Amino acid sequence: MKSNETLSVRDARRLALCVAGLLNPRWTSMPTRATGRGKRARESVLRIIDRFGYLQLDTVSVAGARSHALVLLSRLPQLHPELGEELLRPGEPLFEYWGHEACWIPLSLYPHFEFRRKHFALRHEGCRNVLRENRGLVRQLRSMIRDQGPVRSLDLEGKGTGDGWWGHKPAKRVAIVLWLTGELAIRERRGFQRTFDLAERVIPDALRDRPLRFADALPTLMLRALDGHGWATVGTLASTWRLLNVRPQIDIALRRLHAEGRIVPCSLRDDNGKKTAGWIRTDHLELAARLRRLRPDPESARVLSPFDPVLWDRKRVLSLFHFEQTLEIFKPETQRVYGYFCLPVLLDEHLVGRVDLRADRRTGSLVVVKKHVEATAPSDAPKLTAAERTRAVDAAVQRHADSLGLRLAW
């Protein structure tokens, strides 16, 4: 499918940051101010999640908050950090499931993931084995939750094998499979501990009773992915929802959206003139053109989670930011260059550094374990001195410490 639409790397980068709520407030329709943890703050947070269609979860909290809270704090620095842990509660418009990873997802998208629930129930060998090998435990867990109410993950009995995901203690493993297949749902998280309940007591009937066929769910999922990315390749759109081996179906959905006038094919043109095929929402073309008037914001430095929606696709980050996004959490300490949980630093529209931070709630301090300032910058970046880039990284870390209510310790 041919198209004359083309964006420069700068165009696509600015658009990505704009739709992600990481540009000057004048240019983004995302909330940029929210204080505390009250109703208005929660509404702002839900608007951010709704823009992406997901908020990726992660257990690591060494930097003072887990990734899902870091994503929110990078956009809403006056938010109470605990709010990021309290979002999944009964009655809130979210559910927990697999997006591209474990995520909190807008409840309105529950019918669109019927294809994944069916996959786990009918075609996933590991899930089928768990249910087949633990029939008695399956019946017992169903009965216990039905008669006695929700059960915390922490309270499920038994001992694990220690063998990765399938090494959970047996009852917990069964609960996870029943969640994946849609029989159970995660009612809430407290202290990051999941509470399982019957799906019928968590998900409204109106959503459970109208599951969508995969072909009908795909157009919406593609649009939601573009909402959060701006311009994107088909690979990025597929990875947003961990869609594997379904390229023909994705192409059909994209052609359908194109025929409806909602998206257009658009190429990314790099500095050497090489073009990469992709897609963009029709209204984002005009936005990308307006963003060419954007002026640099030297006061915008902020720390980002490595799992931020603009960062988890490493190939895309390299294309748009000329930045090698790395995560060294699984490397031995002696092999780490940037640190255990490396947080990139965004200044205006460029990634200028990385920091490894350790929060110590006992002393109320935030320790900078490692700091790295990028030695070079893309050709279209402002010509900053090393000292200016260093000050920007320091300012971002200070902002992060302030958002957590911690004293910064260099």
C-alpha positions as CSV (number, residue, x, y, z in Angstrom):
1,M,0.0,0.0,0.0
2,K,1.7,3.2,-1.2
3,S,1.6,6.5,0.5
4,N,3.5,9.8,0.1
5,E,3.2,10.6,3.9
6,T,6.7,10.9,5.5
7,L,7.9,12.0,8.9
8,S,11.5,12.9,9.9
9,V,12.9,11.3,13.0
10,R,12.5,14.6,14.8
11,D,8.8,14.7,13.7
12,A,8.1,11.1,15.0
13,R,10.1,11.7,18.2
14,R,8.2,14.9,19.1
15,L,4.9,13.2,18.3
16,A,5.7,10.2,20.4
17,L,6.6,12.4,23.4
18,C,3.6,14.6,22.9
19,V,1.0,11.8,22.9
20,A,2.9,10.3,25.9
21,G,2.4,13.5,27.9
22,L,6.2,14.2,28.1
23,L,6.3,17.6,26.3
24,N,5.6,21.1,27.4
25,P,2.0,21.3,28.7
26,R,1.1,23.7,25.9
27,W,1.5,20.8,23.4
28,T,0.0,17.8,25.2
29,S,-3.6,17.0,25.9
30,M,-2.5,14.8,28.8
31,P,-2.8,16.0,32.4
32,T,0.4,17.6,33.7
33,R,-0.7,18.6,37.2
34,A,-2.1,16.4,40.0
35,T,-1.5,16.7,43.7
36,G,-1.8,14.0,46.4
37,R,-3.9,10.9,46.0
38,G,-7.5,12.2,45.9
39,K,-10.3,12.0,43.3
40,R,-8.8,14.5,40.9
41,A,-5.4,12.9,41.1
42,R,-6.9,9.5,40.4
43,E,-8.8,10.9,37.4
44,S,-5.6,12.3,36.0
45,V,-3.8,9.0,36.4
46,L,-6.7,7.1,34.7
47,R,-6.5,9.5,31.7
48,I,-2.8,8.7,31.3
49,I,-3.5,5.0,31.4
50,D,-6.4,5.4,29.0
51,R,-4.1,7.2,26.5
52,F,-1.8,4.2,26.2
53,G,-4.3,1.5,26.9
54,Y,-2.1,-0.1,29.5
55,L,0.2,0.6,32.4
56,Q,3.0,-2.0,32.7
57,L,3.6,-3.5,36.1
58,D,6.9,-4.4,37.6
59,T,8.0,-5.6,41.1
60,V,11.3,-3.7,41.4
61,S,11.1,-0.7,43.8
62,V,14.7,0.1,44.5
63,A,14.4,3.6,43.0
64,G,11.7,4.6,45.5
65,A,8.6,3.3,43.6
66,R,7.8,0.5,41.2
67,S,7.8,1.1,37.4
68,H,4.0,1.8,37.2
69,A,4.3,4.6,39.8
70,L,7.5,5.9,38.1
71,V,5.6,6.3,34.8
72,L,3.0,8.4,36.6
73,L,5.4,10.5,38.7
74,S,7.5,11.4,35.6
75,R,4.4,13.1,34.3
76,L,2.7,14.2,37.6
77,P,5.6,14.9,40.0
78,Q,3.3,16.2,42.8
79,L,1.3,12.9,42.8
80,H,1.4,10.9,46.0
81,P,3.7,8.0,45.1
82,E,1.5,5.5,46.8
83,L,-1.4,6.3,44.5
84,G,0.4,4.3,41.8
85,E,0.1,1.2,44.0
86,E,-3.6,1.7,44.8
87,L,-5.2,1.9,41.4
88,L,-6.6,-1.6,41.2
89,R,-9.5,-1.5,43.5
90,P,-13.1,-2.8,43.2
91,G,-15.2,-0.4,41.2
92,E,-12.3,1.3,39.4
93,P,-12.3,1.2,35.6
94,L,-9.2,-1.0,35.3
95,F,-8.5,-4.7,35.1
96,E,-5.2,-6.6,35.3
97,Y,-4.1,-8.8,32.4
98,W,-1.4,-9.5,29.8
99,G,-0.9,-6.6,27.4
100,H,2.7,-6.8,26.2
101,E,3.5,-7.7,29.8
102,A,1.4,-7.8,32.9
103,C,-0.5,-4.5,32.9
104,W,-3.4,-2.6,34.3
105,I,-5.7,-2.0,31.3
106,P,-8.8,0.1,30.9
107,L,-11.9,-2.0,31.8
108,S,-13.5,-1.1,28.5
109,L,-11.0,-3.3,26.7
110,Y,-11.9,-6.4,28.6
111,P,-14.0,-7.9,25.7
112,H,-11.1,-7.3,23.3
113,F,-8.9,-9.8,25.1
114,E,-11.2,-12.8,24.7
115,F,-8.8,-14.1,22.1
116,R,-6.0,-14.3,24.8
117,R,-8.2,-16.0,27.4
118,K,-9.2,-18.6,24.8
119,H,-5.6,-19.1,23.9
120,F,-4.7,-19.9,27.5
121,A,-7.7,-22.1,27.9
122,L,-7.5,-24.1,24.7
123,R,-4.1,-23.9,23.2
124,H,-1.5,-23.1,25.8
125,E,0.2,-26.4,26.8
126,G,1.4,-25.2,30.1
127,C,-2.0,-23.9,31.3
128,R,-3.7,-27.0,30.1
129,N,-1.2,-29.2,31.9
130,V,-1.7,-27.3,35.2
131,L,-5.5,-27.7,35.0
132,R,-5.3,-31.4,34.0
133,E,-2.7,-32.3,36.6
134,N,-4.5,-30.5,39.5
135,R,-8.2,-31.3,38.9
136,G,-8.9,-31.7,42.6
137,L,-7.1,-28.5,43.5
138,V,-9.0,-26.6,40.8
139,R,-12.3,-27.8,42.2
140,Q,-11.3,-26.9,45.7
141,L,-10.1,-23.4,44.8
142,R,-13.2,-22.7,42.8
143,S,-15.4,-23.8,45.7
144,M,-13.4,-21.9,48.3
145,I,-13.6,-18.6,46.4
146,R,-17.2,-19.0,45.5
147,D,-18.3,-19.8,49.0
148,Q,-15.8,-17.9,51.2
149,G,-14.9,-14.9,48.9
150,P,-11.8,-13.5,47.5
151,V,-8.4,-15.0,48.3
152,R,-5.0,-13.3,48.6
153,S,-2.2,-14.7,46.5
154,L,-0.1,-14.6,49.7
155,D,-2.6,-16.9,51.5
156,L,-2.6,-19.7,48.9
157,E,-1.2,-22.8,50.5
158,G,1.6,-25.1,49.5
159,K,5.3,-24.9,48.6
160,G,6.8,-23.9,45.3
161,T,9.5,-25.7,43.3
162,G,11.5,-22.5,42.6
163,D,11.5,-23.2,38.9
164,G,10.5,-19.9,37.3
165,W,7.0,-19.0,36.5
166,W,5.8,-22.6,36.8
167,G,7.6,-22.9,40.1
168,H,4.8,-21.2,42.1
169,K,3.3,-23.1,44.9
170,P,0.5,-25.4,43.4
171,A,-2.6,-23.5,44.6
172,K,-1.1,-20.2,43.4
173,R,-0.2,-21.7,40.1
174,V,-3.8,-22.9,39.6
175,A,-5.2,-19.5,40.6
176,I,-2.9,-17.8,38.0
177,V,-4.0,-20.2,35.3
178,L,-7.7,-19.7,36.1
179,W,-7.0,-15.9,35.9
180,L,-5.3,-16.3,32.5
181,T,-8.2,-18.3,31.2
182,G,-10.8,-15.8,32.5
183,E,-12.5,-17.8,35.2
184,L,-10.9,-15.7,37.9
185,A,-10.0,-12.0,37.9
186,I,-7.6,-10.0,40.1
187,R,-9.9,-8.0,42.3
188,E,-7.3,-5.7,43.7
189,R,-3.7,-5.3,44.7
190,R,-2.5,-4.2,48.2
191,G,1.2,-4.0,48.9
192,F,1.5,-5.4,45.3
193,Q,-0.2,-8.6,46.5
194,R,-2.9,-9.8,44.2
195,T,-6.4,-10.9,45.4
196,F,-8.2,-13.4,43.2
197,D,-12.0,-13.5,42.9
198,L,-14.5,-14.9,40.5
199,A,-14.5,-12.9,37.3
200,E,-18.3,-12.5,37.5
201,R,-17.8,-10.6,40.8
202,V,-15.1,-8.3,39.4
203,I,-15.9,-7.7,35.7
204,P,-19.3,-6.1,34.9
205,D,-21.8,-8.5,33.1
206,A,-22.1,-6.1,30.2
207,L,-18.4,-6.6,29.4
208,R,-18.2,-10.3,30.1
209,D,-21.3,-11.1,28.1
210,R,-20.0,-9.5,24.8
211,P,-16.6,-11.0,24.1
212,L,-15.2,-9.9,20.7
213,R,-13.8,-12.1,18.0
214,F,-10.1,-11.5,17.3
215,A,-10.8,-9.9,13.9
216,D,-13.2,-7.5,15.5
217,A,-11.0,-6.7,18.5
218,L,-7.9,-6.0,16.4
219,P,-8.9,-2.6,14.9
220,T,-9.5,-1.1,18.3
221,L,-6.2,-2.5,19.6
222,M,-4.3,-1.1,16.7
223,L,-5.9,2.3,17.2
224,R,-5.1,2.3,21.0
225,A,-1.5,1.4,20.2
226,L,-1.2,4.3,17.8
227,D,-2.8,6.6,20.4
228,G,0.1,6.0,22.7
229,H,2.9,5.8,20.1
230,G,2.1,8.4,17.5
231,W,3.9,6.9,14.5
232,A,4.7,3.2,14.7
233,T,5.8,0.2,12.7
234,V,3.6,-2.8,12.4
235,G,6.2,-4.6,14.7
236,T,5.7,-2.0,17.4
237,L,1.9,-2.2,17.1
238,A,2.0,-6.0,17.4
239,S,4.4,-5.9,20.3
240,T,2.2,-3.5,22.2
241,W,-0.3,-6.3,22.7
242,R,2.2,-9.2,22.4
243,L,0.6,-10.4,19.1
244,L,2.7,-13.2,17.6
245,N,2.4,-14.9,14.3
246,V,-0.8,-13.0,13.3
247,R,0.7,-10.5,10.7
248,P,-2.0,-11.3,8.0
249,Q,-4.8,-10.5,10.5
250,I,-3.0,-7.3,11.6
251,D,-2.6,-6.2,8.0
252,I,-6.4,-6.8,7.4
253,A,-7.2,-4.7,10.4
254,L,-4.9,-1.9,9.3
255,R,-6.3,-1.9,5.8
256,R,-9.8,-1.7,7.3
257,L,-8.9,1.3,9.4
258,H,-7.2,3.0,6.4
259,A,-10.4,2.4,4.3
260,E,-12.3,4.2,7.1
261,G,-10.0,7.1,6.9
262,R,-8.8,6.7,10.5
263,I,-5.1,5.9,9.8
264,V,-2.7,6.3,6.9
265,P,0.5,4.5,5.9
266,C,3.5,6.8,6.7
267,S,7.2,6.3,6.4
268,L,9.9,7.4,8.8
269,R,12.9,9.0,7.0
270,D,16.2,8.8,8.8
271,D,19.1,11.2,8.5
272,N,20.5,9.2,5.6
273,G,17.3,9.2,3.7
274,K,16.4,5.6,4.5
275,K,12.7,5.0,4.9
276,T,10.9,2.7,7.4
277,A,7.3,1.8,6.7
278,G,4.7,2.5,9.4
279,W,1.3,3.9,10.3
280,I,-0.1,7.0,11.9
281,R,-3.5,8.2,12.9
282,T,-4.9,10.8,10.4
283,D,-5.3,13.5,13.0
284,H,-1.7,13.0,14.2
285,L,-0.3,14.1,10.9
286,E,-1.5,17.6,11.6
287,L,-0.3,17.5,15.1
288,A,3.2,16.3,13.9
289,A,3.3,19.3,11.6
290,R,2.4,21.8,14.4
291,L,5.0,20.3,16.7
292,R,7.7,21.5,14.2
293,R,7.2,24.9,15.9
294,L,8.2,23.5,19.3
295,R,10.8,25.4,21.2
296,P,13.2,23.6,23.6
297,D,12.3,23.5,27.2
298,P,15.5,23.5,29.3
299,E,13.6,23.1,32.5
300,S,11.9,19.8,31.6
301,A,14.5,17.2,32.8
302,R,12.9,14.1,34.3
303,V,13.8,10.6,35.2
304,L,11.9,7.9,33.2
305,S,11.1,4.3,34.1
306,P,12.9,1.8,31.8
307,F,9.5,0.4,31.2
308,D,7.9,3.7,30.2
309,P,5.6,3.4,27.2
310,V,8.1,5.4,25.1
311,L,11.1,3.2,26.1
312,W,10.2,-0.5,26.3
313,D,10.6,-1.0,22.5
314,R,14.4,-0.8,22.3
315,K,14.6,-0.8,18.5
316,R,12.2,2.1,18.3
317,V,14.1,4.0,21.0
318,L,17.3,3.6,19.0
319,S,15.5,4.9,15.8
320,L,13.8,7.9,17.4
321,F,16.3,8.9,20.1
322,H,19.6,7.4,18.9
323,F,19.9,6.0,22.4
324,E,20.9,2.4,23.3
325,Q,18.3,1.5,25.9
326,T,19.7,-1.1,28.2
327,L,18.5,-3.0,31.3
328,E,21.2,-4.6,33.3
329,I,19.1,-6.0,36.2
330,F,19.9,-9.6,35.2
331,K,23.6,-9.1,34.7
332,P,26.2,-9.8,37.4
333,E,27.2,-6.6,39.1
334,T,30.7,-6.7,37.7
335,Q,29.3,-6.7,34.2
336,R,27.0,-3.7,34.6
337,V,27.9,-0.5,32.9
338,Y,25.0,1.8,34.0
339,G,23.6,0.0,37.1
340,Y,21.1,-2.5,38.5
341,F,17.9,-0.5,37.6
342,C,19.0,2.1,35.1
343,L,16.6,5.0,34.7
344,P,17.0,7.1,31.5
345,V,16.9,10.9,31.8
346,L,14.9,12.9,29.4
347,L,15.7,16.6,28.7
348,D,13.2,18.2,26.4
349,E,13.0,15.7,23.6
350,H,16.4,14.0,24.0
351,L,17.7,11.3,26.4
352,V,20.8,12.8,27.9
353,G,21.8,10.4,30.7
354,R,21.1,7.4,32.9
355,V,21.1,7.0,36.7
356,D,20.9,4.0,39.1
357,L,19.1,5.1,42.3
358,R,18.5,3.5,45.7
359,A,15.8,4.7,48.0
360,D,16.3,4.2,51.7
361,R,13.0,4.8,53.4
362,R,14.5,4.2,56.8
363,T,16.8,7.2,56.5
364,G,14.5,9.1,54.1
365,S,17.2,9.4,51.5
366,L,17.7,8.7,47.8
367,V,21.2,7.6,46.9
368,V,22.7,8.0,43.5
369,V,24.6,4.8,43.0
370,K,25.7,5.5,39.4
371,K,25.3,8.5,37.1
372,H,26.1,8.5,33.4
373,V,25.9,11.5,31.2
374,E,25.8,10.8,27.4
375,A,29.0,12.0,25.8
376,T,27.3,12.6,22.4
377,A,24.0,13.8,21.2
378,P,22.0,13.4,18.0
379,S,22.8,15.9,15.2
380,D,19.4,17.7,15.7
381,A,19.9,18.1,19.5
382,P,20.8,21.4,21.1
383,K,24.5,21.9,21.4
384,L,24.9,21.5,25.1
385,T,28.1,21.4,27.0
386,A,29.0,18.4,29.2
387,A,28.4,20.6,32.2
388,E,24.9,21.5,30.9
389,R,24.0,17.9,30.3
390,T,25.3,17.0,33.8
391,R,23.2,19.8,35.4
392,A,20.1,18.5,33.5
393,V,20.7,14.9,34.9
394,D,21.2,16.3,38.4
395,A,18.0,18.4,38.1
396,A,16.0,15.3,37.0
397,V,17.3,13.3,40.0
398,Q,16.4,16.1,42.3
399,R,12.9,16.3,40.9
400,H,12.5,12.6,41.3
401,A,13.7,12.8,45.0
402,D,11.2,15.6,45.6
403,S,8.3,13.6,44.1
404,L,9.1,10.8,46.5
405,G,9.6,13.1,49.5
406,L,13.2,11.9,49.9
407,R,16.4,13.7,50.7
408,L,18.9,13.4,47.8
409,A,22.3,11.8,48.7
410,W,24.9,12.0,46.0
